[in-house]
Structure formats: structure tokens, C-alpha cells
Amino acid sequence: MSRVVADNSISPARETGDFFNNSMELSPQQTLGQLLKRVGDIRKEDTGDGNETPVHQVLNVGDACSLEPRSMPFVLSFTNLTYSVKVSRKFSFQKIFRRRGNLPGAAATAAEPVPGESLFPKTKTLLNNISGEARDGEIMAVMGASGSGKSTLIDALANRIAKGSLKGKVTLNGETIESRLLKVISAYVMQDDLLFPMLTVEETLMFAAEFRLPRTLSKSKKKMRVQALIDQLGLRNAAKTVIGDEGHRGVSGGERRRVSIGIDIIHDPILLFLDEPTSGLDSTSAFMVVKVLQRIAQSGSIVIMSIHQPSYRIMGLLDRMIFLSRGQTVYSGSPSTLPLYFSEFGHPIPENENRTEFALDLIRELEGSPGGTKSLVEFNKTWESKKNPSRNSDNDRARGLSLKEAISASISRGKLVSGATNNRCDPNPSSLVPTFANPFWMEISVLSKRSLKNARRMPELFGIRLGAVMVTGFILATMFWKLDNSPKGVQERLGFIAFAMSTTFYTCADALPVFLQERYIFMRETAYNAYRRSSYVLSHSLVALPSLIILSVAFSALTFWAVGLDGGFSGFLFYFFIILASFWAGSSFVTFLSGVVPHVMLGYTIVVAILAYFLLFSGFFINRDRIPSYWIWFHYISLVKYPYEAVLQNEFHDATKCFVRGVQIFDNSPLAAVPNSLKLKLLDSMSDTLGVKITSSTCLTTGVDFLQQQGVTDLSKWSCLWITVAWGFLFRILFYFSLLLGSKNKRS
């Protein structure tokens, strides 16, 4: 006996029989929410454990679930899908010489050239006139050897290939699916597990629920749905375990794969595409995953997956199969007709042999033969022509229900819980489901919460950055300790300010790998409208601000009074604000580059080079007035220029403060070593010549005079501050456009 959850009432009920027994009825009219109620402990029952599993109560999220049988199914049809790519060939002198027979030993070692082969780019066909159909309530498996085109076909059906590149037609119930609608009613589980490493399994699924389930659904119901999925996927023992990565121990590979599936089925999609969901799993885990997919299909979904070599038990769960060989169909039909198919082809399957293993071995054998799989492809066409009448009648029956009506019927039964409205007035099927499940502000809140939680569990990252800033500040404070107001002190102030401002930008370089690590997670989530790209950009900016404020306070407090900068507390506040603005602009600049440059090392190289150019043209090494006219534009786009000039003005704005008095005028000249008595005589001589009395206490250069000497006259310090802040916002906007243009997630 196994314990399963009862119907809509809270009290549990018992059912007898093995959970995986084929005699157990699973009504095709039930939604995933209803089917979840019938989920026991799959792992225990699969291994034959007869003990009772704990009762768990699962939410039916449908607002109004009608259990009336549907008159028409969903049918996803695809006809003559063809996809080709250009492959560039490597130029080889050795190959040329071998072709001409000029290379010694060429006759013995060189293979015969392929007819039509050239050194120029050639076209490789990945899909060649692939046709078929998939229905709700069924699992269609795409099989074949590596490189046969399995993943390419899944991508083509999931609209992950650019329209201009893919030829053929894909329809749902006879109607072409709009890209916007497909994103909402479907889900795609990638072959790679793209998850945040420091979140637990339960947290990962909960955040997926927050993204994909509507705001109208209460928090408690979302939690109940997550708990149901955890039990269904066999993840109860790992629910509180972090996902983990190379540096942090976490869940196993099989558990990680099940989490990846869970986050994409949380909203109960109509179409579910999976790229080799069983790869890397043991036999029991693989069977459990496919059993889950079978129940998803029986809830009214179309499940299409690629699989390399299914076991005998998994074969019993599949409803349709497509075997591919080098982009061509060599079999399409039910697993039950596979023996008859190969028997008529002249290669009967032995009774005790796995059908898929035999088929794949035969296909590989034919691929290595001189004629290739051409005979099998032609035989499949003949075989398909015999089945055309029945398939066409099925298609006609499916077309009796329009796509809008079919989606509306599914919504009324509890499917598509991500904010579906069941609007019957608008003839457009897209009107039935919103583009995004949640409003803009809620997406920002959930994204910020997830980023902060992930960051809190890796405090070493911020700790290293804070340590680097504090060590730099300590070195600068002790190196430039209590600078005086002499001409040498002025030059030392210039050096300190230039180095301090450039340091704030260089320490922002560690923001580069942050998005690069999240890039593919972001692409997976936004590909099917989990949230808006603008929400991600804003939450990314908001999450960065607290750390930037802490860094700014630490650096400002360490250096301002230790160096002896001018302005008192108000001067310190402005110094803090310009440091914060510099961190903000630098972080935004590096974030923008991370959206453009896909590789960490290349990104670091570009960041270091550009920041060096910014420092060069900031006005420290050469005054603005002496920069060549053909380079002056770079001076005005230098990020270092504006905070550098702002701090200069904050330090030297006082017209009453003197920095060069009397004999100090000789400090930066060869006369600095002359005795003071001689310097005074020189001052007297200069006084007579100029007609102005100059004594040892006469002020010759004030702060304002020094600013004019440096060419810092065109902008006020507050203008420099606001321009620095504006640079930060500009780079955040550019980051948004880089995400908009660079994350299409489609093959060209």
C-alpha cells in the first residue's frame, strides 16, 4: 500500500496498487495540479519499497478546473523542416599538395578527396525535410547518434532558430504560433543545468514559482505547489541542500537535472521541450524523470524530448519516436511498431535485444557503409506513405478546435497558471495569456531578493573587494600623510587625487564576472518571459548600491583626514559623494562591458586598457589646454576626468588659501637649493623689476590660481558630480540594450 494525496478536500485518502502499475488509470482530463495529488514517493515505489510514504497535500492551482472531457486535442505539426549552416574549411597546404600528389608518401597516406570538396566554405544540412506531429497526452522522443540533429530539431520546434534560416512549417492545431504566445505556453529545459550555486533546491523552485506564477496566487499556495514538485521530482531529501558548484559541495548531478526540469514546469506549460533530460542520470533516476514527464503529458501537455539511448523501462513510457541520421528521418512512429518496421526493412530485431539499441547500432552500421542510410531513409518514406490517410484524418479532427478554443479549454481546466485570463472575447489566442506573469515592480523585488540571498552566501567575494579598497586606502593614507600647503604638497595632492580616482574605477573590475556567470541563466529565464530585461537591469543596479556605499564610506574615511584634504565635514561629504559616484560609474561601465564581451579574460583585458586610456586623458598627465585637438574628444569621454576635476575643485576652491608664499616660488626650480638669504635678495630684485613689493610672506598662488593653471575652469564641482552619476545611468541603459540585442538565444 502506498499513501497518496486525496482530492480537493484536506483529508487524505488511500489508493491501492503499485504507483507505476500500468493498470492504474490516469485520466487525461486532469491537469498537472490534479495529477500532483496522485504522486507518491517515486523512488521508494520504483525500488519496490512497500512501506507507506508520508501524506503530503498538494495545491490545485487552477481557479476553475472543469473535468469534462475535451473534444479535441492539441496537435503540434511540423512539415519539411530544413536547416543548413555554412561551415568554413581550414586552409591546409598539406591537403593541397596531397591532392596534387606532390607530397612525398602522399599516395600511401592521403585519403581520396571527397567529390565536390573545396577549400571554400560549404553548406552543411543539419535538418533535411523533417516532418511529423506530436499530441498532448503523449511523449515524443527524438533519438539518434551524436550529431544526428536531435538538439537541432528540438530547437526548431521551440522557435530557437531564426525565421530566415529555418525552412518549413510548424503549427499548433493547424495555426502558426506567434513567437510571443509560444514563449508563454511553452518551456524549454536545456541540456546544461544552469542554476544559482548557493541557493537550495527549495529556494530555487520557490523563486521559479515567484517568477512564473501570477501575483493573484497567494504565497502559501505557491509554497504548496513547490512542495508538490519537490515530492514529485524525488527531491525531498535534498530540499534544504544548496545546488553547489566546483568550489561548494551540493546536490548530485541527477538531483541537479531534476531541479532544472522543475523550474520550467512550475507554471504547467502546454508545450514542454527537453534536450536530453536523462543525460548523466542513473537508470532509476532517468526512469523517474521520464515518468514525471509522462504525467505532465497526461495533464494535457505536449512533451517533446531528445534522448540518446533509453532503457527498456523508459521505452515503455514513450508514445512516439523519431530516429534521425545526419539530419534525415529514418523512422517515425510508435515504439510498438519498431519491430515490424525493421522486420519489413530486412533486419528483424531479435526477441531478447533492446529495440533502441538495435536500431541505433543498425543506423551507425549503415552510416559507415558506402551507401549510407539512404536505403533506410527511402524505406521510411514508403512506410510513412502507408500511414498518411490515418494521420491526415487526425489532423483534420484536431483542426476542428481552433488554437484559441483549445488554449481556452486548457485554461479552464487549470493549465497555464501564469496569469491566464480565459478571455473569450478577443479572437487572438495571445489575448488568453499575459506576456509576463507578474508586474514590473514585483519582478524587481524577486530578482533583488534572489541576488542578495545568493551574495550573502558568498561573503568572500565582497570581503575581498572591501579588503582591496581598504588596503589601497591605508597605503595612500600612510604614503600621503598630512600633506602641507607647500608647492610640493600641491604636487603630492595631485598625485594622490589622480591615483585615488583611478583606483575607484579599477576596483570595479571585479564586477565583470558577476553577469558573465549569470548570463546563461538570464538567457534561459528571459527566453520564455519569466521576467522583463528591464527588471533585471534595475534590480542589478539596486543590489549593487549597498556594497558601493560601504566601499565609498571605507575609502573616504580612511583617506580624507589622513591625507589632510581641505573643506572640513562639508568637504568630506562631497568627497564621499564623488567617490560613490565614481564607484557607480565604474561599476556601470564594467557591467555594460560584461554584457558585450562574453569571456572573462578578454573582458579584463579590455577593462584595464580602457581605464588606462581614461586616466591618460583625464588631465593629470597633460593639461586640457595642451591636449592635441584630434584627441580632445577622448578627454571629454574620460570617466576619470570628472571625479578628478571635482576633487581638485573641492580641495582648491578657497581663494583665500595660499599654496605658494614668497621664497616658495623657487621650490620647484633649480634655485630650490640656494640659501634663503639669497632667495630674499632675488625677491627684492623681482620686486624692483615688477614694481610690486614681494616679501617672504606674500601669497603668490592661491587655490583658484592653481585650478586655472591646471585648466580646471569649465565645470563646477557639482556639475562634475552629476555628470559622473549620469555616466553611470548611461552605461546601465547601454547594458539594457546589450541584453536586448545580445540575448536572442536563437541559432542564426
Salt bridges, closest charged atoms under 4 A:
GLU15 OE2 - ARG38 NH1 3.20
ASP46 OD1 - ARG313 NH1 2.76
GLU52 OE1 - ARG3 NH2 3.01
GLU52 OE2 - ARG14 NH1 2.51
GLU117 OE2 - ARG89 NH2 2.06
GLU117 OE2 - LYS95 NZ 3.87
GLU117 OE1 - ARG99 NH2 3.55
GLU133 OE2 - ARG135 NE 3.37
GLU133 OE2 - ARG320 NH2 3.59
ASP136 OD2 - ARG70 NH1 2.75
GLU138 OE1 - ARG320 NE 2.66
ASP155 OD1 - ARG160 NE 3.28
ASP155 OD2 - ARG747 NH2 2.86
ASP193 OD1 - ARG257 NE 2.82
GLU202 OE1 - LYS240 NZ 2.48
GLU203 OE2 - LYS453 NZ 3.72
GLU203 OE1 - ARG457 NH1 2.55
GLU210 OE2 - LYS219 NZ 2.54
GLU210 OE1 - LYS222 NZ 3.64
ASP231 OD2 - HIS56 ND1 3.60
ASP231 OD1 - ARG236 NE 3.06
ASP245 OD1 - HIS248 ND1 2.87
ASP268 OD1 - LYS415 NZ 2.69
GLU276 OE2 - LYS150 NZ 3.93
GLU344 OE1 - LYS386 NZ 3.68
ASP361 OD1 - ARG364 NH1 3.17
GLU378 OE2 - LYS381 NZ 3.87
GLU384 OE2 - LYS387 NZ 3.55
GLU384 OE1 - ARG391 NH1 3.58
ASP394 OD2 - ARG135 NH2 3.66
ASP396 OD1 - ARG399 NH1 3.43
GLU443 OE2 - ARG532 NH1 2.79
GLU460 OE2 - HIS248 NE2 3.93
ASP510 OD1 - ARG465 NE 3.38
GLU525 OE2 - ARG450 NH1 2.71
GLU525 OE2 - ARG524 NH2 3.33
ASP566 OD1 - LYS657 NZ 3.43
ASP625 OD1 - ARG624 NH1 3.94
GLU645 OE2 - LYS641 NZ 2.85
GLU651 OE2 - ARG493 NE 2.69
